[in-house]
Amino acid sequence: MNIFTDIRRIIVTCSRKLAPYLEREVAELGFRVKRTFLTGVEIEGTVNDCIKLNLNLRCASQVHYSLKEFNVKNADDVYNKLLKIEWEKLLRPDGYFSVTSNVNHPSINNEMFVNVRVKDAIVDRFRRESGQRPDSGSAADGAVIYLYWNEEEAEVFIDTSGQSLAKHGYRKIPGKAPMLEALASATILASKWDRQSPFINPMCGSGTVAIEAALIATNRRPGLLRENYSFMHFIGYDESVYDREHRTIQDLIREVPGLTIVGTDISEDAVKISKVNARMAGVDKLIKFGVCDFEKTVIPEGVNGTVYFNPEYGTRLGDLGNLEETYARMGDFMKKKCKGYTGYIFTGNLDLAKKIGLKASRRIEFFNAKIDCRLLEYELYEGTRRKDSDR
């Protein structure tokens, strides 16, 4: 078995509703998508292919490479099946590994119990074959083994990612209730922004949306901001393959002359956090941050740009009474100051969205954790008048 050259099933996972954008990314990398489902896509390839996927994907969570499928009735069956896998040819005896799982079986009420049984099978195999064993624990900074078990069908994977790809590695100071980087990327990819015209982000918070816009516009891939992946900790890993892929994504960076990305927030602390995060992402010189109420945000005139709001929506932050007024002010701001632009408001409160007073041309569904959200799109035509019936 050589996982770095053997072609097997690969499952790339993502958060709910991000699969269409993940599918597009995977296809653009040259892979044939065999299946797209609610939380991911299925392709075929090697762990060397997984290296490329890990370094490039913005919307993904994990990249799983299949080792074995089997039928089981209980946790002892899982142990016995995994005991037969030649783990000594995959994991270094002086290395470190962790186990994660997703289990749906009536005999299991605690996934941690299953994780321990998987770990026991790997360790016992090592002891039997060599008398040595790698260390193990809960941290995902070494080799990671993933078990998917649904009813009587199970499959064990190498989680080639380790730490989730949904976090892009630059956000050292998260701020209050930040949007996950993968979600922010997907919403921008879902928009009509051409990656050249102005991108204006009032209420920027910790800067995630503005930073992701800058990364997307200049084609900076997430792999530029991360140095450790699970695939690096398996026997057979060739650092030259990783180095080649890393050079490739460095060469993909493009300059966008005159690119205008603006992020503003009424909180001085939020803007300070945004600047730190933008610097960590390497795009601080591409974004102009400012402290002001969103209504004071300067909108470049004479161009057809994009204005993107990610306001509070009362689930975790914000007083509903004040937010009703804020949403109405956002609508007035877009109507009066953003003519010729395409407006976007990302919200998890559709009742508040009614206060915007503009008719959305598209309502794109997303989930922010477990919150059902919408990215509302508004065509802000020159001279458009808001009708009472639209309010």
Secondary structure, DSSP 8 states (H G I E B T S, - for coil): --TTTS-EEEEEE--TT-HHHHHHHHHHTT----EEETTEEEEEE-HHHHHHHHHH-SS-SEEEEEEEEEE-SSHHHHHHHHHTS-GGGTB-TTSEEEEEEEEE-TT-S-HHHHHHHHHHHHHHHHHHHTS---EE-S-SSSEEEEEEEETTEEEEEEESS-S-TTS-S--SS--SS---HHHHHHHHHHS---SSS-EEESS-TTSHHHHHHHHHHTT--GGGG----GGGGBTT--HHHHHHHHHHHHHT----TT--EEEEES-HHHHHHHHHHHHHHT-GGGEEEEES-GGG----SSS--EEEE----SSSSS-HHHHHHHHHHHHHHHHHH-TTSEEEEEES-HHHHGGG-S--SEEEEEEETTEEEEEEEEE--TT----GGG-
